[in-house]
Amino acid sequence: LFENRGDNSLEFGSVKISPLIVRGGEDTKISVRIIPITEKPLSVQAHIGGEKFDLKNGNGDYYDGEITAPGEDGLYTIDIIAALSDGRTSKFFSAGMVKVDAIPPEVIILTNKDITAGLVKKDAILFTLKSNEEIERWDVEIVDKDNKPVRGGKGFGVLPPQLIWKGENDAGGKNSDGVYNFKLSVWDVAGNIGVFQKKIILDTTPPAVKIEVETSDNNDEVTFNFDYEIDEKMEKWEFIVLGENSKFVKNLSGKGNVDERIVIPLTSAEGVVDSAKIMYTFRAIDIAGNVFETSNQKVVLRNKKEEKFAKKKEGPISAWDTIDF
């Protein structure tokens, strides 16, 4: 099958190349067997990408050496040229082949969510890994904000389709709440490395909300001030306000963080203005599934505004008498 020569001085035996896939500009070992028919070759060379590399006769009919792969990605053929003592050459075209791969592997990381309550609520983050390339080995670790590893693992060959983190460390215990990084390093068969990261959050603490109540002078409205950390991530909340005898005043709910200020009019709520108190219950669930709930049954409303002037006194009034304003 070789387009070699019109003589029968040499026969091509075999070629071994290791590794067959390399990064651009890297060396790979080559071993060629040339079988002499009439005489042994004076020299043997391997040609690839326009470059020539001398091979040495090391053991019988075998000629060994190293060739340097071209720098650009592609599939390259190797030609073997054997020179005879009289100046003639035997050419064995496309005797071998090398693939050059200089591009790091690509991996897509998908998660069902980026925050978890972990072991506290038997919750977990599910990582789905996808790659169209052949992976030689992989290494994964979860590191804290100080880049200190808390959980890790490694493997060889195909990437696992899914990985699960329940917020645990390598010892199986709980980690502290905070921001973590999921770091995945993968190597392809050529030795190229790709590193991928994804920020995740461990949150085992319910949202902390403080509620302050302000009532108006004439009891026509009540204001609720909600105080919580700005980075608190609520998924949904519900706020119920009742008058005496458990009469509904207002039932509010929403998704995301609750407004920092909610004003509720009382004039339209039957029996509320004349009541001595109102009651409220607030419940919030953060995106990790932690639940916060608080209530107050004794929000005392202010008395109605008193008359500006006192009643007229009996008897004569002096110009110097004190009048209550």
C-alpha positions in Angstrom: 0.0 0.0 0.0 3.0 2.3 0.3 4.1 4.5 -2.6 7.7 3.7 -1.8 10.2 2.6 -4.5 10.9 0.3 -7.4 13.4 -1.8 -5.6 13.2 -4.6 -3.1 16.0 -3.5 -0.8 13.7 -2.7 2.3 10.3 -3.7 3.6 8.3 -1.7 6.1 7.4 -3.7 9.2 5.5 -1.5 11.7 5.3 1.8 13.5 4.4 2.6 17.1 3.7 6.1 18.3 3.1 7.1 22.0 1.1 9.1 22.7 -1.0 9.4 19.6 -2.7 12.6 20.8 -0.4 15.4 22.0 -0.5 19.2 22.6 1.0 21.4 20.0 4.8 21.5 20.0 5.1 18.5 22.4 7.3 15.5 21.7 6.0 12.0 21.1 8.0 8.7 20.9 8.2 6.8 17.7 9.5 3.3 17.0 9.7 2.0 13.4 10.6 -1.5 12.1 12.5 -1.6 8.8 13.2 -5.0 7.5 16.3 -5.2 5.2 16.0 -7.4 2.1 19.4 -6.9 0.5 21.0 -4.4 2.9 20.4 -2.5 6.1 19.5 1.2 5.7 22.2 3.7 6.4 19.8 6.1 8.1 16.1 6.4 8.9 14.1 9.6 9.3 10.5 10.5 10.3 9.0 13.5 8.5 6.0 15.4 10.0 4.6 18.9 9.3 7.6 19.7 7.1 10.2 18.8 9.9 12.6 15.9 9.8 13.7 13.8 12.8 16.5 11.2 12.8 15.8 7.8 14.3 18.5 5.6 15.8 18.9 1.9 15.3 18.5 0.5 18.8 17.5 -3.1 18.6 17.7 -5.2 15.4 15.4 -3.9 12.8 13.9 -1.2 15.1 14.7 2.5 14.8 13.6 4.7 17.7 13.4 8.4 18.5 11.2 11.4 19.2 9.3 13.7 16.9 7.9 17.2 17.8 4.3 17.7 16.9 3.3 20.9 14.9 1.9 23.7 17.0 -1.6 23.9 15.4 -4.6 21.6 15.9 -5.0 18.9 13.3 -4.4 15.4 12.2 -0.8 14.9 10.8 0.6 12.0 8.9 4.1 10.7 9.4 6.4 9.7 6.5 9.3 7.3 7.0 12.4 7.8 4.7 15.2 5.3 4.8 18.5 6.0 3.0 20.7 3.3 1.5 24.5 3.3 1.1 24.4 4.0 -2.6 22.3 7.2 -2.1 19.0 5.7 -3.0 16.0 6.1 -0.6 12.9 4.1 0.3 9.9 6.2 1.2 7.0 5.0 3.2 4.3 7.7 3.1 1.6 8.0 5.8 3.2 5.3 7.8 1.8 6.8 11.0 -0.5 9.5 12.3 -0.5 12.0 15.2 -3.3 14.2 16.4 -2.5 17.6 17.8 -4.9 19.0 20.4 -4.1 22.3 21.9 -7.6 23.3 23.1 -8.6 22.7 26.7 -11.7 20.6 27.2 -15.0 22.4 27.7 -17.5 21.3 30.4 -21.0 22.7 31.1 -22.0 22.7 34.7 -25.7 23.0 35.5 -27.3 23.1 38.9 -30.9 22.6 40.1 -30.2 25.6 42.4 -27.3 27.6 43.8 -28.3 27.6 47.5 -29.0 24.8 49.9 -29.8 24.3 53.6 -27.8 21.1 53.4 -28.0 18.5 56.1 -30.2 20.6 58.3 -33.2 20.1 56.0 -31.9 17.0 54.1 -31.4 19.3 51.1 -28.7 19.2 48.4 -27.4 20.9 45.3 -27.3 18.7 42.2 -24.5 19.4 39.7 -25.0 18.1 36.2 -21.8 17.8 34.1 -21.7 17.7 30.3 -18.7 17.4 28.0 -18.4 16.3 24.4 -14.7 15.6 24.7 -12.8 12.5 25.9 -11.7 13.2 29.5 -8.5 11.5 30.8 -9.1 12.5 34.5 -10.9 15.0 36.7 -10.7 16.6 40.1 -13.4 18.4 42.0 -13.3 20.4 45.2 -15.6 22.7 47.1 -13.7 25.6 48.8 -14.8 28.2 51.3 -14.4 32.0 51.0 -10.7 31.7 52.1 -10.1 29.1 49.3 -9.8 26.3 51.9 -11.1 22.9 50.6 -13.9 21.4 52.6 -15.0 18.7 50.2 -13.3 16.9 47.3 -13.1 14.0 45.0 -11.3 12.8 41.8 -11.6 10.2 39.1 -10.3 8.9 35.8 -12.0 8.5 32.4 -15.5 9.7 31.8 -17.0 12.5 33.9 -19.7 11.4 36.3 -23.0 12.7 34.9 -24.0 14.2 38.3 -22.5 15.2 41.6 -24.4 16.0 44.8 -23.4 18.3 47.7 -25.4 18.2 50.9 -23.3 20.9 52.6 -21.1 18.3 54.3 -17.3 18.3 54.6 -15.0 15.4 53.9 -15.5 14.1 57.5 -19.3 14.0 56.9 -20.0 16.9 59.3 -21.6 20.3 58.7 -19.9 23.3 57.3 -20.5 26.9 58.4 -23.0 29.1 56.5 -21.5 31.1 53.7 -20.4 31.4 50.1 -18.5 28.5 48.6 -17.0 27.7 45.2 -17.4 24.5 43.3 -14.2 24.0 41.3 -13.9 21.4 38.6 -10.6 20.6 36.9 -10.5 18.3 33.8 -7.7 17.0 31.7 -8.1 15.6 28.2 -6.0 12.8 26.7 -3.5 15.4 25.3 -2.9 16.9 28.7 -4.9 20.1 28.2 -6.5 21.3 31.4 -9.8 23.1 31.8 -10.9 24.7 35.1 -14.5 25.6 35.8 -16.0 27.3 38.9 -19.5 27.9 40.1 -20.5 30.0 43.2 -22.8 28.2 45.6 -24.3 29.1 49.0 -24.8 27.1 52.2 -27.6 28.7 54.3 -29.0 26.8 57.3 -30.3 29.9 59.2 -33.9 31.2 58.8 -34.2 34.9 57.8 -34.1 37.2 60.8 -36.7 39.9 60.6 -37.5 42.6 63.2 -40.8 44.3 63.0 -41.5 47.7 64.5 -45.0 49.1 64.7 -46.1 52.8 64.4 -49.7 53.9 65.0 -51.1 57.2 63.8 -52.5 59.8 66.2 -56.1 59.2 65.2 -55.8 55.4 64.7 -56.7 55.6 61.0 -53.6 53.6 59.9 -50.8 51.5 61.3 -47.3 51.3 59.8 -45.1 48.1 60.0 -41.3 48.6 59.5 -39.5 45.4 58.5 -35.8 45.3 59.4 -33.6 42.5 58.0 -30.1 42.0 56.4 -29.9 43.3 52.8 -28.5 40.0 51.5 -31.4 38.0 52.9 -33.0 36.0 50.1 -36.7 35.3 50.8 -38.6 33.1 48.4 -42.0 34.1 49.7 -43.7 35.6 52.7 -47.2 36.1 54.3 -48.4 38.8 56.6 -51.7 38.6 58.4 -53.2 41.5 60.5 -56.2 40.8 62.8 -58.3 43.0 65.0 -60.0 42.0 68.3 -62.1 38.9 68.1 -59.8 37.7 65.3 -61.4 39.9 62.7 -59.3 40.1 59.5 -57.8 43.5 58.8 -55.4 42.5 56.1 -53.8 39.4 54.5 -50.8 40.2 52.4 -48.3 37.8 50.7 -45.7 38.0 48.0 -42.6 36.5 46.4 -39.1 37.8 47.0 -38.1 40.0 50.0 -40.9 41.8 51.8 -41.1 45.6 51.5 -39.3 47.4 54.3 -42.4 49.5 55.1 -46.1 48.4 54.9 -48.9 50.9 55.8 -52.3 49.4 56.5 -55.4 51.7 56.8 -57.7 50.9 59.7 -60.8 53.1 59.0 -62.4 50.6 56.7 -61.8 47.6 59.0 -64.9 47.0 61.1 -64.3 47.3 64.8 -60.6 48.0 64.5 -60.6 51.7 65.3 -62.5 51.3 68.5 -60.4 48.2 69.5 -57.7 48.5 72.1 -55.2 46.3 70.1 -54.5 44.6 66.8 -52.6 41.4 66.2 -50.2 40.3 63.4 -48.4 37.2 62.2 -45.5 37.3 59.7 -44.0 34.2 58.1 -41.2 34.0 55.5 -39.4 31.2 53.7 -35.9 31.8 52.3 -34.8 30.3 49.0 -32.9 27.6 50.9 -36.2 26.5 52.6 -35.6 27.8 56.1 -38.7 29.1 57.8 -39.0 32.3 59.9 -42.2 33.1 61.8 -43.1 35.7 64.4 -46.3 37.2 65.8 -47.4 39.9 68.3 -50.8 39.7 70.0 -50.6 43.0 71.8 -50.1 46.0 69.5 -51.9 48.6 71.5 -53.5 51.4 69.5 -53.2 55.0 70.7 -56.2 56.7 72.2 -58.2 59.1 70.1 -56.8 62.5 69.9 -58.0 64.7 72.9 -59.9 67.9 72.4 -57.6 70.9 71.9 -59.3 73.1 74.5 -60.6 72.2 78.0 -64.3 72.5 79.0 -65.5 75.8 80.2 -64.9 76.3 84.0 -67.8 77.1 86.3 -67.9 80.5 88.0 -66.1 83.7 87.2 -63.0 83.5 85.1 -60.1 85.7 85.7 -57.9 86.9 82.8 -55.0 85.3 84.6 -56.7 81.9 84.9 -54.7 79.1 83.3 -56.3 77.5 80.2 -55.3 74.0 79.2 -54.3 74.0 75.6 
